[in-house]
């Protein structure tokens, strides 16, 4: 295993105690949905890439939501734009979402 290379966080002041950070693969990058010069969301790929399938709640021959199992939750993406990324949810949030969706179907 490679040793981590730490650097001073960009949120630390010039002459203050600071937090040091080190990149851990995968590398994070600024989301393409973030505006220039503003605080942003950073994203990173999950390896291996999740295997998506059409949601069982989607109709036939229509655009749909795709879902993938993750080691600690699930991910959703838009079938029309699979290369645009996906939203990952921790297991507890995913379970709450599924419970709410099932109760709405009744």
C-alpha positions as CSV (number, residue, x, y, z in Angstrom):
1,X,0.0,0.0,0.0
2,X,1.2,3.5,-0.9
3,X,1.7,6.0,1.9
4,X,-0.7,8.9,1.9
5,X,0.5,12.3,0.9
6,X,-1.1,15.0,3.1
7,X,-1.6,18.6,2.3
8,X,-3.1,21.6,4.1
9,X,-6.9,21.8,3.6
10,X,-8.0,24.8,1.4
11,X,-10.5,25.7,4.1
12,X,-7.7,26.4,6.7
13,X,-6.5,30.0,7.3
14,X,-3.0,31.2,6.5
15,X,-1.5,31.1,10.0
16,X,-3.9,28.9,11.9
17,X,-4.0,25.4,13.1
18,X,-5.4,23.4,10.2
19,X,-6.8,20.2,9.0
20,X,-4.6,18.2,6.6
21,X,-6.2,16.0,3.9
22,X,-4.9,13.3,1.7
23,X,-6.5,12.0,-1.5
24,X,-7.6,8.4,-1.2
25,X,-8.4,6.6,-4.4
26,X,-10.9,7.2,-6.0
27,X,-10.1,10.9,-6.5
28,X,-12.8,13.4,-6.0
29,X,-13.6,16.0,-8.6
30,X,-16.0,19.0,-8.7
31,X,-19.4,18.1,-9.9
32,X,-20.3,19.3,-13.4
33,X,-23.5,20.7,-11.9
34,X,-21.6,23.1,-9.6
35,X,-21.4,26.8,-10.6
36,X,-18.1,28.6,-11.1
37,X,-16.5,30.1,-8.0
38,X,-19.0,28.8,-5.5
39,X,-19.0,26.1,-2.9
40,X,-19.7,22.8,-4.7
41,X,-20.4,19.1,-4.4
42,X,-17.5,16.8,-5.1
43,X,-18.0,13.4,-6.6
44,X,-15.9,10.3,-7.0
45,X,-16.4,7.1,-8.9
46,X,-17.1,3.9,-6.9
47,X,-15.0,0.9,-8.0
48,X,-16.1,-1.4,-9.4
49,X,-18.8,0.5,-11.2
50,X,-22.2,-0.6,-10.0
51,X,-24.4,-2.8,-12.2
52,X,-27.6,-1.0,-12.9
53,X,-31.0,-2.6,-13.7
54,X,-34.4,-1.1,-14.6
55,X,-36.5,-0.4,-11.5
56,X,-39.2,-3.0,-11.0
57,X,-41.7,0.0,-10.6
58,X,-40.9,1.3,-14.1
59,X,-43.3,0.7,-17.0
60,X,-42.5,-1.0,-20.3
61,X,-40.9,1.0,-23.2
62,X,-40.6,4.2,-21.2
63,X,-37.8,6.2,-19.7
64,X,-37.2,4.9,-16.3
65,X,-35.2,5.0,-13.1
66,X,-32.4,2.5,-12.8
67,X,-31.2,1.1,-9.5
68,X,-28.0,-0.7,-8.4
69,X,-27.0,-2.4,-5.3
70,X,-24.0,-1.0,-3.4
71,X,-22.0,-2.6,-0.6
72,X,-23.7,-0.3,2.0
73,X,-26.9,0.9,0.2
74,X,-28.1,1.6,-3.3
75,X,-27.7,4.0,-6.2
76,X,-30.2,5.6,-8.6
77,X,-29.7,7.0,-12.1
78,X,-31.8,8.3,-15.0
79,X,-32.0,5.9,-17.8
80,X,-32.0,8.7,-20.4
81,X,-28.6,10.0,-19.1
82,X,-26.6,7.1,-17.7
83,X,-23.3,8.9,-18.1
84,X,-24.5,11.8,-16.0
85,X,-23.8,9.9,-12.8
86,X,-26.0,8.6,-10.0
87,X,-27.1,9.3,-6.5
88,X,-25.8,6.9,-3.8
89,X,-27.9,6.3,-0.7
90,X,-26.8,4.7,2.6
91,X,-28.7,1.6,3.5
92,X,-30.9,3.3,6.2
93,X,-31.9,6.1,3.8
94,X,-32.6,3.6,1.0
95,X,-34.8,1.5,3.3
96,X,-36.7,4.6,4.4
97,X,-37.2,5.6,0.7
98,X,-38.5,2.2,-0.3
99,X,-40.9,2.1,2.7
100,X,-42.3,5.5,1.8
101,X,-42.6,4.6,-1.9
102,X,-44.5,1.3,-1.0
103,X,-46.9,3.1,1.3
104,X,-47.6,5.7,-1.4
105,X,-48.6,2.9,-3.8
106,X,-51.5,1.8,-1.5
